[in-house]
Amino acid sequence: MALNLEKNAVGFLFLIFFTSVLIHLSTGAVHSVGGSAGWTTIGNVDYKQWAATKNFQVGDVIVFMYNPQFHNVMRVTHAGYKACNASSPISTHTTGNDTITIDSHGHHFFLCGVPGHCQAGQKVDINVLRATSIVPGPSDLVPEVEVPAPSPSDAAAQSTLCLKAWITIAIISHILS
């Protein structure tokens, strides 16, 4: 009897965990780089400090708001970021209202490629940490699966992701019952 109660409690915790993962994946946070100041060299915005106050997750959307006549956004390597070198960007954005969905863990380095702007501090390191499990218990009950975050505009991918997650939950629930 106690074993069944324990299995049901663990199953319920896994259900809550997977539901919270689904909600987060489908509703990633939106971060406006630099807050109300935006992406600029005016006003001495401390982008390092701004990023340090955020908890970036896979699926979050980073928004760069700026005047495209005076700025741009370039994703660069770590070496390019440290040296303020925009000569070989990974990607370049120039609309003035650029939205970038974070699709992987780790560091994502951005800078303004206009000469002198990066050196003046117009660069940001978006560090996406791996999520830690909030569910205590044996790790062999649920296999570790890397689930890519779908693009916000890709409804079919989101539906597939939700279906796979609910199938996983049903299987775990069946195993634990």
Backbone hydrogen bonds, N-H to C=O, Kabsch-Sander energy under -0.5 kcal/mol:
donor,donor_aa,acceptor,acceptor_aa,energy
5,L,1,M,-2.2
6,E,2,A,-2.3
7,K,3,L,-2.5
8,N,4,N,-2.6
9,A,5,L,-2.3
10,V,6,E,-2.6
11,G,7,K,-2.7
12,F,8,N,-2.4
13,L,9,A,-2.2
14,F,10,V,-2.4
15,L,11,G,-2.2
16,I,12,F,-2.3
17,F,13,L,-2.6
18,F,14,F,-2.9
19,T,15,L,-2.1
20,S,16,I,-2.3
21,V,17,F,-2.1
22,L,18,F,-2.5
23,I,19,T,-2.5
24,H,20,S,-2.3
25,L,21,V,-2.8
26,S,22,L,-2.1
27,T,23,I,-1.3
31,H,29,A,-0.5
31,H,61,V,-3.2
32,S,30,V,-0.5
33,V,31,H,-0.8
33,V,63,V,-2.6
35,G,32,S,-2.6
37,A,34,G,-1.4
38,G,35,G,-0.7
39,W,65,M,-3.1
40,T,38,G,-0.8
44,N,41,T,-0.7
47,Y,45,V,-1.0
50,W,46,D,-2.4
51,A,47,Y,-2.5
52,A,48,K,-1.8
53,T,49,Q,-0.9
53,T,50,W,-0.9
54,K,51,A,-1.7
56,F,54,K,-0.6
59,G,102,I,-3.3
60,D,57,Q,-2.0
61,V,29,A,-3.1
62,I,100,I,-3.2
63,V,31,H,-3.3
63,V,61,V,-0.5
64,F,62,I,-0.5
64,F,98,D,-3.0
65,M,63,V,-0.6
66,Y,64,F,-0.5
66,Y,96,G,-2.4
70,F,67,N,-1.9
71,H,67,N,-1.5
73,V,93,H,-2.4
74,M,111,L,-2.6
75,R,91,S,-2.4
76,V,74,M,-0.5
76,V,109,F,-2.2
81,Y,77,T,-2.3
82,K,78,H,-2.7
83,A,79,A,-2.2
84,C,80,G,-0.7
84,C,81,Y,-0.7
85,N,80,G,-2.7
86,A,84,C,-0.7
90,I,75,R,-3.3
91,S,75,R,-1.2
93,H,73,V,-3.1
98,D,64,F,-1.9
100,I,62,I,-2.7
102,I,60,D,-3.0
102,I,100,I,-0.5
103,D,101,T,-0.6
106,G,128,V,-3.3
108,H,126,I,-1.9
109,F,76,V,-0.6
110,F,124,V,-2.6
111,L,74,M,-2.1
112,C,122,Q,-2.1
113,G,111,L,-0.5
117,H,114,V,-2.2
118,C,112,C,-0.6
118,C,114,V,-0.6
120,A,116,G,-1.3
121,G,118,C,-2.1
122,Q,117,H,-2.3
123,K,121,G,-2.1
124,V,110,F,-2.7
126,I,108,H,-2.9
126,I,124,V,-0.6
127,N,125,D,-0.8
128,V,106,G,-3.0
128,V,126,I,-0.7
129,L,56,F,-0.7
129,L,127,N,-0.7
141,L,138,P,-1.0
142,V,139,S,-0.5
147,V,145,V,-0.7
154,D,151,S,-2.1
155,A,153,S,-1.1
158,Q,154,D,-1.8
159,S,155,A,-2.5
160,T,156,A,-2.3
161,L,157,A,-2.6
162,C,158,Q,-2.6
163,L,159,S,-2.5
164,K,160,T,-2.6
165,A,161,L,-2.3
166,W,162,C,-2.6
167,I,163,L,-2.2
168,T,164,K,-2.4
169,I,165,A,-2.5
170,A,166,W,-2.4
171,I,167,I,-2.5
172,I,168,T,-2.6
173,S,169,I,-2.8
174,H,170,A,-2.3
175,I,171,I,-2.5
176,L,172,I,-2.5
177,S,173,S,-1.1
